[in-house]
């Protein structure tokens, strides 16, 4: 009986090096791409796997937060209505 073949080596993680196109004397804090245009990096970049295709809830995190907020709202409403109409 032959031993199973060895697993292929895992690919090495590749870092994302950012090369700013700033000259040594340029003291601007805005990063510049290779073409010289200024970039504005979003604080939270999403993958295509995280998009929901909904017009006002674009990420799954937003969907989960919305559902959790609705749940909390219903619990508060049930508690308030129970307290008001229990007497």
N, C-alpha and C positions, 0 to 999 in steps of 0.2 A: 504494500500500500504506500502510495507516495504522500509525502507531507504537502499540505496546502501551500500554494505559492505565496511569497511574502507580499504584504500590502505595499502598494506604491507609496513613495514618500509624499508627505503632505507638502503642498506648495508653500513656499516661504511667504510670509505676509509682506505686502508691498506698501511702504509708506507713501504718503502723498506730500511730496516736497513742494513747497510753494516758493517760487522764485519771483521775487518782486522785480519789476523792471525799473526800480528807482535808481537814480544816479547817486553817487556818494555824497554830493552836496545838497541833494533834495531832502528837505526835512519834513515833507508832508507825511501825515499819518495814513492817508488814503492809499491803498495798494493799487498798483497799476499793472494791467496785464501786458502781454508781449506786444500788442498793437498800440499801446499807449493810452487806451481808454481806461477810465476809472471803473473799478468793480465795486459793487456793494454786496458783500456776503450776507446772506440771510442768517439770522441767529439759529434757525432750526431748518435744516435741509431734509427733505423727505425723499425716500426711495419710491420707485413706481409701485412697489409691493404695498406701501402704506397708504396709497391713495384710494378713496372710496367712490369717486365719480359723483358724489353728491355736491350740489352747488354751494351749500353753506356749511357742510361738515366735510372738509376735504381729507382729514386724516382719521384713522381708526381711534387714535387717542381722543380726538374731539367727539367722536361718536360715543365712546365709553363715558366720557365726562358728562355729556348731555344726558345719557340714560341714567347715570348715577344721580345727577341733579334732579331729574324728573322723579326718581324714586324718593329722594329726600323731600321733595315738595309734596308728594302724596302722603308720606308719613306725617309730615307737619300738618297738612290739611286734615287728615283723619284724627290726629290728636286734638286739634283745635275744635273740630266739629263735635267730637265726643265730649270735650269739656263744656262746650256751649249747650248742647242739647241733652246732657245726662241728668240735669236737675228736673 
